[in-house]
């Protein structure tokens, strides 16, 4: 018994083919957008590669680029098939191709689902990479005269300004590192020397942040030095007053930014579109094949997803796989004997010493 059988008239078959043709071209456009999204994500990751702690997180944008290209190719072919299926005679060109096309598209959809899972699973790995990378970037912020690190100050400042964030987890991260180079410290001042000596590692630590942490939306002039000292500023209470600094950490800001790109709706739309088209193309294929059997292009025909029940289809496919396995086993066993299945060209009988019996008789 066929699964989900539907009766199609000539008009309904033509409308189904036209709708599928439109959906295929929409999916081609979606594939182009997905390809562009993958390129954009790849560029954005490369721009901040120094903040990723050397971790390779390029597999997600590479996957998006590959899926986008495959989606364009598969849906372009699907659009051509659906366009020709309006004419029963043109359908004969594609009759042997449609079923392999549906199977390939099914596996492609499965790969897209795997890619969607990869996008969500990347969250933890990306967070860990950003945590290590941002911690190192903050630590080397002061090394403006060190080759290989001189660009980090500008990178961190631009990051904090652009994403409106401060520090790794928050602005207090700057309190735990020396972010001012010794070149800019006045060693003649007793306060500076005492602060250096008071630290076990000889670092100049203070409750201050770089200028890029200042919230430009605050009406009050930015307080970026002696943040915890209430007496150093007029009408100021750091524990109760909302500071005029960016309160969000840069790790959270970048994580939200990349996650928003990776979990874009384009991937979901592509999956839903392909699943819908798989169902529609299967109905169109079976309906047109039944028309060819009847011999009348204008007659009604049945379309279905599976010709038999799920159990019967699974059993049939399992038997096919088993028979293929047996044939392959026999072929492998025969490969050990090069003379197998080679017919004998001689009818002579051989004796125990592998000598024809006729020769044995003559010699005796």
N, C-alpha and C positions, 0 to 999 in steps of 0.2 A: 504494500500500500504506500502510495507516494506521500511525502511529508509536506504539509502546507500547500496543497494543490489549489491553484487559482485558474479560472477559465478566462481566456483572453480573446476578445474580438480583434479584427484587423485594426480598428481605430485605437483600441487600448494598447495593442502592441506598438503601434506607431508613436503614440503619446509616451509610452514607457521609454522607447529608444530616444526620443527627443529630450525627455527630462534627464536621462542618464548622460546624454551628450553634453547638456548644459552643466550638470554636476561635475563631469570630468574636467571641463575647462575651468570651472571654479576651483577645483582641486589643483589644476596646473598653476593657477595664480597663487594659491595657498602654498604650493611647493616653492615657488619663486620667493615668496615672503619668508618662508622658513629658511631657505638658503641665505637670504639677506640677513635674517636674524642670527644664523650661525656665524656669518662673517663678522657681524657687528659685535657679538659676544667674544669672538676670537681676538678682534682688535682691542676691545676693552680690557681683556685679560692681559694681553701683551703690553698695553700701556702701563699697567701696574704690576708687571711681572716681578719687579724687585720687592714687592710687598707680599709675595706668595711663598717666601722662604724656599725657593727653588723647587716647589712641588709642581708636578706635571698635572694640570687640570684641563688640558686642551682636548681631552677625549670627548667631552660633551659638545663643544662647538664643532669639532670635526664630525661627530655623529649627526648633528643638525644639518651641516652642509651636505653630507652624503644622502641623508633622508630627503632633503629638499630636491636634489638632483634626480634621485630615483623616482620621487613622486611626480616630477615633471614628465619624465620619460614614460612611466607606467600609465599615467592619466592621459597623456597625449595619444598613446596607442589605444587606450580604452575609448577615447572620444571618437577616433577614426572607426573603431569597430561598431560602436553604437550608431554612428552616422550611416554606415553602410547597411546596418541591420533593418533600416526602414524598408529597403528593397530586398525581397526574399531571394532574388537571383544573386545579389551581391553578398548575401549572407553565406552562400556556398564557399566563397573565398576564405572566410574566417571560421568555418565550421570545425575544422580540426585544431584551430588555435585557441578558441574561446575557453575550453576547459583547462588547458595548461596555463592560460592567462589568469583564470580565476584562482588556480592553485598557487601560482607565483605571487599574485596580489595578496592572497591570504597569508603567506609566509612573510611578505613585506609588512603587512599590518602587524603581525606578531613582532617583527623587529622594531617597528615604531613603538609598540607598547613597551618593549624592553628599553628602548631609548627614553621613554617617558619616566620609567622607573629609575633609570640612571640619573635623570635630571634631579629627581627628588633625593636620591641617595648621595648625590654630590654635596649636599648641604653640609654634612658633618665634616667631610674631607676639606671642603673649602673653608669652613670656620677654623679648623685646626691650622691650615696653611696661613690664613690671615692673622691668626693669633701670634704665631711664631714670627711671621714676616713683619708685622707692625711693631712687635716688641723690639726686634733688631733695628728697624728703621728709627724708632725713637731713641734707642741707645746710641746710634751713630749720627744723630741729628747735628751734633756739634762738630763733627769731623769734616768741616768744609775745606780743609787743606790736605785731606788724605785722598790719594788717587783711588778711584773706585767707589768712594763714598761722598764725594763732594757734591753730588747732585741730590742726595737724600734730603737735605734741608728744604730745598725748593719743592721736592716731591711731596714731602709731608705737609708743608705749608699750603700748597695748592690743593692737596687732598682735604685738609681741614676746612679750607674756605669753600671749596666746591660742594662738599657733602655736608657742610655745616655740622661738623663733629669735632671732638677734641680727645686726644689720647687714644689708647687702644680700647680699654673698657670704659674710660671716662677721664675727666680732666685731672683727677688725682694721680694718674699714672705719671704725669710730669714731675710730681713731687719726689718720686723714687729714683730718678735718674739725673745725672748732670747733663743738662742740655745747652749750657753755655761753655764755650771753649775757654781753656786757661789763658789763651792769647788775649781775651777780652776781660780778664779779671785783674783788678788793680791790687797787686800784692803788697803795696805800701799801706793799704788800709788794714787796720787791726781786725775789723769785723770779717773781712774776707779770709784772712789767715786763720782766725779762730774757727770759722766755719769749716775750712778745709781740715784743720787738725781735729775737729770734733768728730769727724767721720772716720770710721775704721779703715775704709778703703781710700781715704783721701779725696773724696768727691765733694764737689760744691753743690750741695742739695739745698733747695729752698721751696717755699710754697708759692711758686709762680709758674706761669704758662707762657708759651710763645704768643705773639700778637695774633696769629691765625686762629686762635681759639676764641677770640672776641666775637660776641653776638652783635652783629651790626643792627639788629632790630631793637636793641636796648636803648632807652632814652638816656641812661646814665653813661658817662665816659667809662671806658673799659677799665676794670680793675684786674690787672694781670700779675701784679706783684703783691706779696704779703696778703694773700687771699684769706688766710685764716686769722689774720691780726685785725680785730675790730677797731682797735684804737688808732690804727694807721690811716683810717679813712673816716670821713665825717658821715654821721647818720648811716652806719653800716653794721649789719649783723649777718655774718656769713652762714650761720646755722638756720636762720629763719627767712632771710631774704633770698629771693630767687636771683642767683648770680647772673651777671651779664656775660656769661660764657656759654658756649655750646655744651649742653649737658650730655648729649648722646655720644657714645664712643664710636670711633671710626670703624672698628670691626663690625659692629652691628649695622652701621650705615652701609658699608660695602656688601655685607651679607644680604641685606634686604634688596640692595640694588641688583646684584647678580641673580638672586633667587627670583626676583620679579621677571627678569629676562628669561630665565630658564623655564619657569612655569608659565610661559606665555600661552595664551589661549589658542594660538595658531596650531600647536601640536595636537590639542584636543579636537579642534575642528577638522584637522586632517584625518585623525583616527575615525571620527564619526562619519566623515564623508566617504572614506574608503569602505567601512563596514556597510554603509547603506548601499554603495554602488556594487559591492560583492553580491548582495541579495538581489538587487535589480538586474544585474547582468545575468545571473543564474536563471532567473525567471524568463528573461528574454531569450536566452539560449535554448532552454527546454521547450518554450512555446513555439519557437521557429522550427526546431527539429521535428516537432509533432506536425507542424504545417507541411513540412516536406514529405513526411510519411503519408499524409492524407492526399497530397498532390494538388490541393486547391489553395492558392495564396490568400484568398479572401475568406476562407473558412475560419470557424472558431477552433481554438486549440487550448490544451491544458498546459500549464507551466507549474513547476514545483522546485523545491530546493533539493530534495533527495528523492530519487525514483523509488526507493524502498524505505522501510523503517530504519531508524537509527541502528538497531541491533543487527538487522540484516545487512546494512551497508558496512558496519564495522566487521561483521563476520566475513563478508565477501572480500574486503580489503585485507583482512588478516590472512585469508587463504591465498590471496595473490602474493603477499609478502612471503608466506611459507614456501609456495611453489618456486618463487624466484630464488629463495635461499637453497632449496634442494637442487635446483638446476646449477647454481653456482658451485655447490659442494661437489656434484658429479663432475663438472668441468674442471675443477681444481684437482680432483683425484686423477682424472685422465691425463692431466698435464705431465704426470710422472712417467708415463709410458708413451714415447713418441710414435710407436707403431700401433697404438690402439685404434680401432675402427679402420685399419688399413687392410683391405681384402687381400687374401693370399693369391699369388699369381701362379702357384705351382700346386699340382694335385699329388705330388710325390709323397710317399710315406717314409718317415725317418726312423732309423733304428736307435739303439741305446747310445751309440757313439756319434749321434748327430750326422750319420751318413745315410743317404737314400738306400732303401732296401734293395733297389735294383742293382746298385753298384756292389753291394755286399754279396748278392747272389752270383754275379759275374766273377768276382775275385775268388770265390770259393770253388 
